[in-house]
């Protein structure tokens, strides 16, 4: 199911639902999508790529930003820069601003912000396994975390620190 707000634009490709389920969009559109592992539903916006893993969600996009709100299920949200895939589940919101390369992600009781241009990261009540995953992708380095520390809550901000400095603080 697709519900488009006035002024929204949607483009689908010739082979839609035959070999793929890929669309491009602009404006605000709400989707309810059935999971299909062979043909995942992929939404392209001017600033992000969203791979649907079976869900209901809303996307608002223009040339400068993309907003995602997940009502149910799971979505993989990947902004253009920094290219960090974020797994978003029910109740989560992601907002990407291209000009500052800023990703804001909120979920009940937790949030994070990554600013690619300023090289700043802010985590508020995030599980340490999520923080380590994001740091690994942001700094393009493998980081291991002891399993017994994976679910610890972590809050901190970093601006232009090296990955070594951040790991020492953690």
Secondary structure, DSSP 8 states (H G I E B T S, - for coil): -EEE-TT-EEEE-TTBTTTBEEEEEEEEEEEEE---SSS-EEEE-SSEEEEEEEEEEEEEE-SSEEEEEEEEEEEEEEESSS--EEEEETT-EEEEETTTTEEEEEETTEEEEEETTTTEEEEEEEEHHHHHHHHHHHHT------GGGTT-EEEEEEES--HHHHHHH-
